[in-house]
Amino acid sequence: MYVQVKIALSVVATAVHQEAMRLAAFSRTNDRNSVQIYVPEDSEEQVVAIFTIEKARQIDVVDHIGRAFHMVEDYEDCTIRFPKKAPSWYQPTIPRFTAKQGQYLAFIYYYTKLNGRSPAESDIQAYFKVTPPAVHNMILKLEKEGFITRIPRQPRSIKLLVTRAEIPDLV
């Protein structure tokens, strides 16, 4: 289901407003790659998000979105639509990671789900049967690409920044 959220601001929309909209849309969508944020050409005092969500009752979606968009002071300035199809210019991006990166992300996801904590690099090394530098380089690459976050020199601090829907199955 497509969702279009338009928020009227009392000031010209800035990158801060767009980032707040992006984060709120990320919290609602089942596909982060579907999120597109823009400022309409005809009104620089608005910010718009278009994204997809899983099927849900529209009233529940409106409630969730209303809570997520912290920049909304007056809900009369907020419009939420559920178009039947996406605008012609709307093109969700395809997954941004390689097959190997997808497998690492899947391993991190399942390890965390099963063990209640994120894996150490040695756990990843043992599963994929690769060298420690290969694992570390992959972790750095995943972090650089924005798929994970971690705290350097703190063990088991890897956190996924992609949803389960974006991650392939572990093979």
VOTITOR-454509 format. One line per 4 residues: number of its first residue (from 0); for each residue y, x, z of N, C-alpha, C, CB. Coordinates in Angstrom, 1 decimal. Glycine has a CB too. Layout:
N
NUM) Y:X:Z:Y:X:Z:Y:X:Z:Y:X:Z | ...;
END
This chain:
171
0) -1.2:0.9:0.0:0.0:0.0:0.0:1.2:0.9:0.0:0.0:-1.0:1.2 | 2.2:0.6:-0.8:3.4:1.3:-0.9:4.4:0.8:0.1:4.0:1.3:-2.3 | 5.2:1.7:0.7:6.3:1.3:1.6:7.5:2.0:1.2:5.9:1.7:3.1 | 8.6:1.2:1.2:9.9:1.8:0.9:10.8:1.4:2.1:10.5:1.3:-0.5;
4) 11.4:2.5:2.7:12.3:2.3:3.8:13.6:2.8:3.4:11.7:3.0:5.1 | 14.6:2.0:3.6:16.0:2.4:3.3:16.9:2.2:4.5:16.6:1.6:2.1 | 17.6:3.3:4.9:18.4:3.2:6.1:19.8:3.5:5.7:17.9:4.2:7.2 | 20.7:2.6:6.1:22.1:2.7:5.9:22.7:3.5:7.1:22.9:1.4:5.8;
8) 23.5:4.6:6.8:24.0:5.4:7.8:25.5:5.2:7.9:23.7:6.9:7.6 | 26.2:5.6:8.9:27.6:5.5:9.0:28.3:6.7:8.5:28.0:5.2:10.5 | 27.5:7.7:8.1:28.1:9.0:7.6:27.3:9.3:6.3:27.9:10.1:8.6 | 27.8:10.3:5.6:27.1:10.8:4.4:25.7:11.4:4.8:27.9:11.8:3.6;
12) 24.7:11.0:4.1:23.3:11.5:4.5:23.3:13.0:4.3:22.3:10.9:3.6 | 22.7:13.7:5.3:22.6:15.2:5.2:21.1:15.5:5.2:23.3:15.8:6.5 | 20.9:16.8:5.2:19.5:17.3:5.2:18.8:17.0:6.5:19.5:18.9:5.0 | 19.6:16.9:7.6:19.1:16.5:8.9:18.5:15.1:8.9:20.2:16.6:10.0;
16) 19.3:14.2:8.3:18.8:12.8:8.1:17.5:12.7:7.3:19.9:11.9:7.5 | 17.5:13.5:6.2:16.4:13.5:5.3:15.1:14.1:6.0:16.6:14.3:4.0 | 15.3:15.1:6.8:14.2:15.7:7.6:13.7:14.7:8.6:14.6:17.0:8.2 | 14.6:14.0:9.3:14.2:13.0:10.3:13.4:11.9:9.6:15.4:12.4:11.0;
20) 13.8:11.5:8.4:13.1:10.5:7.7:11.7:11.0:7.3:13.9:10.1:6.4 | 11.7:12.3:6.8:10.4:12.8:6.4:9.4:12.9:7.5:10.6:14.3:5.8 | 9.9:13.3:8.7:9.0:13.4:9.9:8.5:12.0:10.3:9.7:14.1:11.0 | 9.4:11.1:10.2:8.9:9.7:10.6:8.0:9.2:9.6:10.2:8.8:10.7;
24) 8.2:9.4:8.3:7.3:8.9:7.3:5.9:9.6:7.4:7.9:9.2:5.8 | 5.9:11.0:7.7:4.7:11.7:7.9:3.9:11.0:9.1:5.0:13.2:8.3 | 4.5:10.5:10.1:3.8:9.9:11.2:3.2:8.6:10.8:4.7:9.8:12.4 | 3.6:8.0:9.8:3.2:6.7:9.4:2.2:6.7:8.2:4.3:5.8:9.0;
28) 2.2:7.7:7.4:1.5:7.7:6.2:0.0:8.2:6.4:2.1:8.5:5.1 | -0.8:7.8:5.5:-2.2:8.3:5.4:-2.3:9.4:4.4:-3.2:7.2:5.1 | -1.2:9.7:3.7:-1.2:10.8:2.7:0.1:11.4:2.7:-1.6:10.2:1.3 | 0.3:12.6:3.3:1.6:13.2:3.4:2.1:13.6:2.0:1.5:14.5:4.3;
32) 1.2:13.8:1.1:1.6:14.2:-0.3:2.3:13.1:-0.9:0.4:14.7:-1.1 | 2.2:11.8:-0.4:2.8:10.7:-1.1:4.3:10.5:-0.7:2.0:9.5:-0.8 | 4.7:11.2:0.4:6.0:11.0:0.9:7.1:11.6:0.0:6.2:11.6:2.3 | 8.1:10.8:-0.4:9.2:11.2:-1.1:10.5:10.7:-0.5:9.1:10.8:-2.6;
36) 11.4:11.6:-0.2:12.7:11.2:0.5:13.8:11.5:-0.5:12.8:12.0:1.8 | 14.8:10.6:-0.6:15.9:10.8:-1.4:17.2:10.1:-0.9:15.6:10.5:-2.9 | 18.3:10.5:-1.4:19.6:9.8:-1.2:19.9:9.2:-2.5:20.7:10.8:-0.7 | 20.1:7.8:-2.5:20.4:7.1:-3.8:21.8:7.6:-4.3:20.5:5.6:-3.6;
40) 21.8:7.7:-5.7:23.1:8.2:-6.3:24.2:7.2:-6.1:22.8:8.4:-7.8 | 23.9:5.9:-5.9:25.0:5.0:-5.8:25.5:4.8:-4.4:24.5:3.6:-6.3 | 24.8:5.4:-3.4:25.3:5.4:-2.0:24.8:6.6:-1.2:24.7:4.1:-1.3 | 25.8:7.5:-1.0:25.5:8.7:-0.3:25.3:8.5:1.2:26.6:9.7:-0.5;
44) 25.5:7.2:1.7:25.4:6.9:3.1:24.1:6.2:3.4:26.6:6.0:3.5 | 23.1:6.4:2.5:21.8:5.9:2.7:20.8:7.0:2.6:21.5:4.7:1.8 | 19.6:6.8:3.2:18.5:7.7:3.0:17.3:6.8:2.8:18.3:8.7:4.2 | 16.4:7.2:1.8:15.3:6.3:1.4:14.0:7.1:1.5:15.5:5.7:0.0;
48) 13.0:6.5:2.0:11.6:7.1:2.0:10.7:6.2:1.2:11.1:7.4:3.4 | 9.9:6.7:0.4:8.8:6.0:-0.3:7.5:6.7:0.1:9.0:5.8:-1.8 | 6.5:6.0:0.5:5.2:6.6:0.8:4.1:5.6:0.8:5.3:7.3:2.2 | 2.9:6.0:1.0:1.8:5.1:1.0:1.2:5.0:2.4:0.6:5.5:0.0;
52) 0.6:3.9:2.7:-0.1:3.7:4.0:-1.4:3.0:3.7:0.8:2.9:5.0 | -2.3:3.1:4.7:-3.5:2.3:4.6:-3.2:0.9:4.8:-4.6:2.8:5.6 | -4.0:0.0:4.3:-3.8:-1.4:4.5:-3.6:-1.8:5.9:-4.9:-2.3:3.8 | -2.6:-2.6:6.2:-2.3:-3.0:7.5:-1.4:-4.3:7.4:-1.5:-1.9:8.4;
56) -1.3:-5.0:8.5:-0.5:-6.2:8.5:1.0:-5.7:8.4:-0.6:-7.0:9.8 | 1.8:-6.3:7.6:3.1:-5.8:7.4:4.0:-5.8:8.6:3.8:-6.7:6.3 | 3.8:-6.8:9.5:4.6:-6.9:10.7:4.2:-5.6:11.6:4.3:-8.2:11.5 | 3.0:-5.2:11.6:2.6:-4.0:12.4:3.3:-2.8:11.8:1.1:-3.8:12.4;
60) 3.3:-2.7:10.5:3.9:-1.5:9.8:5.4:-1.5:10.1:3.7:-1.6:8.3 | 6.1:-2.6:10.1:7.5:-2.7:10.4:7.7:-2.2:11.8:8.0:-4.1:10.2 | 6.9:-2.7:12.7:7.1:-2.3:14.1:6.9:-0.8:14.3:6.0:-3.0:15.0 | 5.9:-0.2:13.7:5.6:1.2:13.8:6.7:2.0:13.2:4.3:1.6:13.1;
64) 7.2:1.6:12.0:8.3:2.3:11.3:9.6:2.2:12.1:8.5:1.8:9.9 | 9.8:1.1:12.7:11.0:0.9:13.5:11.1:1.8:14.7:11.1:-0.5:14.0 | 9.9:2.1:15.3:9.8:3.0:16.4:10.0:4.4:16.0:8.5:2.8:17.2 | 9.4:4.7:14.8:9.4:6.1:14.3:10.8:6.6:13.8:8.4:6.2:13.2;
68) 11.6:5.7:13.2:12.8:6.2:12.7:13.9:6.1:13.8:13.3:5.3:11.5 | 14.0:7.3:14.5:14.9:7.4:15.6:16.4:7.3:15.2:14.7:8.6:16.4 | 16.7:7.5:13.9:18.1:7.5:13.6:18.7:6.1:13.4:18.3:8.2:12.2 | 17.8:5.1:13.5:18.2:3.7:13.3:18.8:3.2:14.6:17.0:2.8:12.9;
72) 20.1:2.8:14.6:20.8:2.3:15.7:20.8:0.8:15.7:22.2:2.8:15.9 | 20.9:0.2:14.4:21.0:-1.2:14.2:20.0:-1.6:13.1:22.5:-1.6:13.9 | 19.0:-2.3:13.5:18.0:-2.6:12.5:18.5:-3.5:11.3:16.8:-3.3:13.2 | 19.7:-4.0:11.4:20.2:-4.8:10.3:20.6:-3.8:9.2:21.4:-5.6:10.7;
76) 20.7:-2.5:9.5:21.0:-1.5:8.5:19.8:-0.9:7.9:21.9:-0.4:9.2 | 18.6:-1.4:8.3:17.3:-0.8:7.8:16.6:-1.9:7.0:16.5:-0.4:9.0 | 16.1:-1.4:5.8:15.4:-2.3:4.9:14.0:-1.7:4.7:16.1:-2.5:3.6 | 13.0:-2.5:4.9:11.6:-2.1:4.7:11.0:-3.0:3.6:10.8:-2.1:6.0;
80) 10.6:-2.5:2.5:9.9:-3.2:1.5:8.5:-2.8:1.2:10.8:-3.1:0.1 | 7.7:-3.6:0.7:6.3:-3.3:0.3:6.1:-3.7:-1.1:5.3:-4.1:1.3 | 6.6:-2.8:-2.0:6.5:-3.1:-3.5:5.0:-3.1:-3.9:7.2:-2.1:-4.3 | 4.7:-4.0:-4.9:3.3:-4.1:-5.4:2.9:-2.8:-6.0:3.2:-5.2:-6.4;
84) 3.8:-2.1:-6.7:3.5:-0.8:-7.3:4.6:0.1:-7.1:3.2:-1.0:-8.8 | 4.4:1.4:-7.3:5.4:2.4:-7.0:6.4:2.4:-8.2:4.7:3.8:-6.9 | 7.6:2.9:-7.9:8.6:3.0:-9.0:8.0:4.0:-10.1:9.9:3.6:-8.5 | 8.5:3.8:-11.3:8.0:4.6:-12.4:8.1:6.1:-12.2:8.6:4.2:-13.7;
88) 9.2:6.5:-11.5:9.5:8.0:-11.2:8.7:8.6:-10.1:10.9:8.2:-11.0 | 8.0:7.7:-9.3:7.3:8.2:-8.1:6.0:8.8:-8.5:7.1:7.0:-7.1 | 5.9:10.1:-8.1:4.7:10.9:-8.4:4.2:11.6:-7.2:4.9:11.8:-9.6 | 3.3:11.0:-6.4:2.7:11.8:-5.3:2.1:13.1:-5.8:1.7:10.9:-4.5;
92) 2.3:14.1:-5.0:1.8:15.4:-5.4:0.3:15.5:-5.1:2.5:16.6:-4.7 | -0.4:16.3:-5.9:-1.8:16.5:-5.6:-2.0:17.5:-4.5:-2.5:17.1:-6.9 | -3.2:17.6:-3.9:-3.3:18.5:-2.8:-2.9:19.9:-3.1:-4.8:18.6:-2.3 | -2.2:20.6:-2.2:-1.6:21.8:-2.5:-2.4:23.0:-2.1:-0.3:21.9:-1.7;
96) -3.7:22.8:-1.7:-4.5:23.9:-1.3:-5.7:24.1:-2.2:-4.9:23.7:0.2 | -6.2:25.3:-2.2:-7.4:25.6:-3.0:-8.6:25.1:-2.3:-7.5:27.2:-3.2 | -9.8:25.2:-3.1:-11.0:24.7:-2.5:-11.4:25.5:-1.2:-12.1:24.8:-3.5 | -11.2:26.8:-1.3:-11.5:27.6:-0.1:-10.6:27.3:1.0:-11.4:29.1:-0.5;
100) -9.3:27.1:0.8:-8.4:26.8:1.9:-8.8:25.4:2.4:-7.0:26.7:1.3 | -9.3:24.5:1.6:-9.7:23.2:2.1:-10.9:23.3:3.0:-10.1:22.3:0.9 | -11.8:24.2:2.7:-13.0:24.4:3.5:-12.6:25.0:4.9:-14.0:25.3:2.9 | -11.6:25.9:4.9:-11.1:26.4:6.2:-10.5:25.3:7.0:-10.1:27.6:6.0;
104) -9.6:24.5:6.3:-9.0:23.4:7.0:-10.0:22.4:7.6:-8.0:22.7:6.1 | -11.1:22.1:6.8:-12.1:21.2:7.2:-12.8:21.8:8.4:-13.1:20.9:6.1 | -13.1:23.1:8.4:-13.8:23.7:9.5:-12.9:23.6:10.8:-14.1:25.2:9.2 | -11.6:23.9:10.7:-10.7:23.8:11.8:-10.7:22.4:12.3:-9.3:24.2:11.4;
108) -10.7:21.4:11.4:-10.6:20.0:11.8:-11.9:19.6:12.6:-10.5:19.1:10.6 | -13.1:19.9:12.0:-14.3:19.5:12.7:-14.6:20.3:14.0:-15.5:19.7:11.7 | -14.3:21.6:14.0:-14.5:22.4:15.2:-13.7:21.8:16.3:-14.1:23.8:14.9 | -12.4:21.5:16.0:-11.5:21.0:17.0:-12.0:19.6:17.5:-10.1:20.8:16.5;
112) -12.5:18.8:16.6:-13.0:17.4:17.0:-14.2:17.5:17.9:-13.2:16.6:15.7 | -15.1:18.4:17.5:-16.4:18.6:18.3:-16.2:19.3:19.6:-17.4:19.3:17.4 | -15.3:20.3:19.7:-15.2:21.1:20.8:-14.0:20.9:21.7:-15.2:22.5:20.4 | -13.1:20.0:21.2:-11.9:19.7:22.0:-10.9:20.8:22.1:-12.4:19.3:23.4;
116) -11.1:21.9:21.4:-10.1:23.0:21.3:-10.2:23.6:19.9:-10.4:24.0:22.4 | -9.2:24.2:19.5:-9.2:24.8:18.1:-10.1:26.1:18.1:-7.8:25.2:17.6 | -10.6:26.5:16.9:-11.5:27.6:16.9:-10.7:28.9:17.0:-12.3:27.6:15.5 | -11.4:29.9:17.5:-10.9:31.3:17.5:-11.2:31.9:16.1:-11.6:32.2:18.6;
120) -10.5:32.9:15.7:-10.8:33.5:14.4:-12.2:34.0:14.3:-9.8:34.7:14.1 | -12.8:34.4:15.4:-14.2:34.9:15.4:-15.1:33.7:15.1:-14.5:35.5:16.8 | -14.8:32.5:15.6:-15.6:31.3:15.2:-15.6:31.1:13.7:-15.1:30.1:16.0 | -14.4:31.2:13.1:-14.3:31.0:11.7:-15.0:32.1:10.9:-12.8:31.0:11.3;
124) -14.9:33.3:11.4:-15.6:34.4:10.8:-17.1:34.2:10.8:-15.3:35.7:11.5 | -17.7:33.8:11.9:-19.1:33.6:12.0:-19.6:32.4:11.1:-19.5:33.2:13.5 | -18.8:31.4:11.0:-19.2:30.3:10.1:-19.2:30.7:8.7:-18.3:29.1:10.4 | -18.1:31.3:8.2:-18.0:31.6:6.8:-18.6:33.0:6.4:-16.5:31.6:6.4;
128) -19.0:33.7:7.4:-19.7:35.0:7.2:-18.8:35.9:6.3:-21.0:34.8:6.5 | -17.6:36.1:6.8:-16.6:37.0:6.2:-16.1:38.0:7.2:-15.4:36.2:5.6 | -15.3:38.9:6.8:-14.7:39.9:7.7:-13.5:39.4:8.5:-14.3:41.2:6.9 | -13.3:40.0:9.7:-12.1:39.6:10.5:-10.8:39.6:9.7:-12.0:40.5:11.7;
132) -10.5:40.7:8.9:-9.3:40.6:8.1:-9.2:39.5:7.1:-9.1:42.0:7.4 | -10.3:39.1:6.5:-10.3:38.0:5.6:-10.0:36.7:6.3:-11.7:37.9:4.9 | -10.5:36.5:7.5:-10.2:35.3:8.2:-8.7:35.3:8.6:-11.0:35.2:9.5 | -8.2:36.4:9.1:-6.8:36.5:9.6:-5.9:36.3:8.4:-6.6:37.9:10.2;
136) -6.2:36.9:7.3:-5.3:36.7:6.1:-5.3:35.2:5.7:-5.8:37.6:4.9 | -6.4:34.6:5.7:-6.5:33.1:5.4:-5.6:32.3:6.4:-7.9:32.6:5.3 | -5.8:32.6:7.7:-5.0:31.9:8.7:-3.5:32.1:8.4:-5.3:32.4:10.1 | -3.1:33.3:8.1:-1.7:33.6:7.8:-1.2:32.8:6.6:-1.4:35.1:7.6;
140) -2.1:32.8:5.5:-1.8:32.1:4.3:-1.6:30.6:4.6:-2.8:32.3:3.2 | -2.6:30.0:5.4:-2.5:28.6:5.7:-1.2:28.2:6.5:-3.7:28.1:6.5 | -0.9:29.1:7.4:0.4:28.9:8.1:1.6:29.0:7.2:0.5:30.0:9.3 | 1.6:30.0:6.4:2.8:30.2:5.5:2.9:29.0:4.5:2.6:31.5:4.6;
144) 1.8:28.4:4.1:1.9:27.3:3.2:2.2:26.0:3.9:0.5:27.1:2.4 | 2.2:26.0:5.3:2.5:24.8:6.0:1.4:23.9:6.3:3.6:24.1:5.3 | 0.1:24.3:6.2:-1.0:23.5:6.5:-1.4:23.5:8.0:-2.2:23.9:5.6 | -1.1:24.6:8.6:-1.4:24.8:10.1:-0.2:25.4:10.8:-2.7:25.7:10.3;
148) -0.2:25.3:12.1:0.7:26.0:12.9:-0.1:26.7:14.0:1.8:25.1:13.5 | 0.5:27.8:14.5:-0.2:28.6:15.5:0.8:29.4:16.3:-1.3:29.5:15.0 | 0.4:29.8:17.5:1.2:30.7:18.3:0.6:32.1:18.2:1.3:30.2:19.8 | 1.4:33.1:17.5:0.8:34.4:17.4:0.4:35.0:18.7:1.8:35.3:16.7;
152) -0.7:35.7:18.7:-1.3:36.4:19.8:-1.7:35.5:20.9:-0.3:37.4:20.4 | -1.8:34.2:20.7:-2.3:33.3:21.7:-3.6:32.7:21.1:-1.3:32.1:22.0 | -4.8:32.9:21.7:-6.0:32.5:21.2:-6.1:30.9:21.1:-7.2:33.0:22.0 | -6.9:30.5:20.1:-7.2:29.0:20.0:-5.9:28.2:19.9:-8.1:28.6:21.1;
156) -4.9:28.6:19.3:-3.6:27.9:19.2:-3.4:27.2:17.8:-2.5:28.8:19.5 | -4.4:27.2:17.0:-4.3:26.6:15.6:-4.2:25.1:15.7:-5.4:27.1:14.7 | -3.2:24.6:15.1:-3.0:23.1:15.0:-2.9:22.7:13.5:-1.8:22.6:15.8 | -3.6:21.7:13.1:-3.5:21.2:11.7:-2.2:20.4:11.5:-4.7:20.4:11.3;
160) -1.6:20.6:10.3:-0.4:19.9:10.0:-0.7:18.9:8.8:0.7:20.8:9.6 | -2.0:18.8:8.4:-2.4:17.9:7.4:-3.3:16.8:8.0:-3.1:18.6:6.2 | -3.3:15.7:7.4:-4.2:14.6:7.9:-5.6:14.7:7.5:-3.6:13.2:7.5 | -6.5:14.0:8.2:-7.9:14.1:7.8:-8.1:13.6:6.4:-8.7:13.2:8.8;
164) -7.3:12.6:5.9:-7.4:12.1:4.6:-7.2:13.1:3.5:-6.5:10.9:4.4 | -6.4:14.1:3.8:-6.1:15.2:2.9:-7.1:16.3:2.8:-4.7:15.8:3.2 | -7.9:16.4:3.8:-8.9:17.5:4.0:-10.2:17.1:3.3:-9.1:17.8:5.4 | -10.8:18.0:2.5:-12.1:17.7:1.9:-13.2:17.7:2.9:-12.4:18.7:0.7;
168) -14.4:17.3:2.6:-15.5:17.3:3.5:-16.0:18.8:3.6:-16.7:16.4:3.0 | -16.5:19.2:4.7:-17.0:20.5:4.9:-18.4:20.6:4.3:-17.1:20.8:6.5 | -18.6:21.6:3.4:-19.9:21.8:2.8:-20.5:23.1:3.2:-19.7:21.9:1.3;
END
